[in-house]
Amino acid sequence: MPTRKPLYVRLPEPEALRLDEAAHRLRRSKQDLVASLITLDNLRRVTVETSGDGLTVGHAEFRPFSPPDVLTGDELASWLQTDAETISKLADDGELPGRKLGDEWRFARDAVLDWLARR
């Protein structure tokens, strides 16, 4: 087992409860869940501001995923964490907003976000 270094954080109660629930459902320790979020492949500085007067010390680093304005079916499937066949079926059935260019679908990110918000 790798050496572990203590990390002490205070989370707002709703987020702490969500972390507890995620650990329970995934049957993983909270330590492992937090550690899996911080890898060398997704490092980027994040600034956290609090609304209270209390002192908050520390930082976390992540690389956010910014999808392009127009996505292919494969890119959209990856972004929505589903398979490309599901995306194609939804688009072919007219449920998912998109345009067909030749034999390939293209999806506007904003239209997909609107579609998700309406469901």
C-alpha positions in Angstrom: 0.0 0.0 0.0 1.4 3.4 -0.9 2.2 5.8 1.9 -0.7 8.1 2.7 -0.4 11.7 3.8 -3.2 13.2 5.9 -5.4 15.8 4.3 -7.9 17.7 6.3 -10.7 19.6 4.6 -14.0 21.1 5.6 -16.8 20.5 3.0 -20.2 22.1 2.9 -22.7 19.6 4.4 -24.5 18.9 1.1 -21.2 18.0 -0.7 -20.0 16.0 2.3 -23.2 14.0 2.2 -22.8 13.4 -1.6 -19.2 12.2 -1.0 -20.5 9.8 1.7 -23.2 8.5 -0.6 -20.8 8.1 -3.5 -18.3 6.1 -1.3 -21.1 3.9 -0.1 -22.6 3.2 -3.5 -19.3 2.7 -5.2 -18.0 0.7 -2.3 -14.8 2.7 -2.2 -13.2 4.7 0.5 -13.5 8.5 0.4 -9.7 8.7 0.3 -9.7 6.6 -2.9 -12.4 8.7 -4.5 -10.7 11.9 -3.8 -7.3 10.5 -4.9 -8.8 9.3 -8.2 -9.8 12.9 -9.0 -6.2 14.1 -8.8 -3.9 12.5 -11.3 -1.0 13.8 -13.4 -3.2 13.6 -16.5 -5.7 16.2 -15.3 -3.8 18.8 -13.3 -4.8 22.4 -13.5 -5.1 25.0 -10.7 -8.6 25.7 -9.4 -9.3 28.7 -7.1 -12.0 28.2 -4.5 -13.7 31.2 -3.0 -15.9 31.0 0.1 -18.7 33.4 1.1 -17.9 33.3 4.8 -15.2 35.2 6.7 -13.4 32.0 7.6 -9.9 31.2 6.4 -9.6 28.5 3.7 -6.2 27.2 2.9 -5.2 24.9 0.1 -5.7 24.2 -3.5 -6.7 21.4 -5.9 -5.8 21.0 -9.5 -7.9 19.6 -12.4 -8.0 19.9 -16.1 -11.6 20.7 -17.2 -13.0 19.2 -20.3 -14.2 21.9 -22.7 -16.0 20.3 -25.6 -15.9 22.0 -29.0 -18.8 24.1 -30.2 -19.6 21.3 -32.7 -19.2 17.7 -31.9 -19.1 14.4 -33.8 -21.2 11.5 -32.7 -18.2 9.8 -31.1 -17.3 13.0 -29.2 -20.8 13.6 -28.0 -21.1 9.9 -26.9 -17.9 10.4 -24.9 -19.0 13.7 -23.4 -22.4 12.2 -22.4 -20.8 9.0 -21.2 -22.8 6.7 -23.5 -22.1 4.8 -26.7 -22.1 6.2 -30.3 -24.9 3.8 -31.3 -27.2 5.4 -28.8 -26.3 8.9 -30.1 -27.0 7.8 -33.7 -30.3 6.2 -32.8 -31.5 9.3 -30.9 -30.4 11.6 -33.8 -31.9 9.3 -36.5 -35.2 9.2 -34.5 -35.2 13.1 -34.4 -35.0 13.1 -30.6 -31.5 14.6 -30.4 -30.9 17.9 -32.2 -28.2 17.6 -34.8 -27.4 17.9 -38.5 -26.3 15.2 -40.9 -23.3 16.0 -43.1 -22.9 13.3 -45.6 -23.1 10.1 -43.6 -22.0 11.7 -40.3 -23.9 13.5 -37.6 -22.7 16.8 -36.1 -24.1 18.3 -32.9 -24.0 21.9 -31.6 -22.9 21.8 -28.0 -25.5 24.5 -27.0 -28.3 22.7 -28.7 -27.4 19.5 -26.8 -27.3 21.4 -23.5 -30.7 22.8 -24.2 -32.0 19.4 -25.1 -30.6 17.9 -21.8 -32.2 20.8 -19.8 -35.6 20.1 -21.2 -35.6 16.4 -20.4 
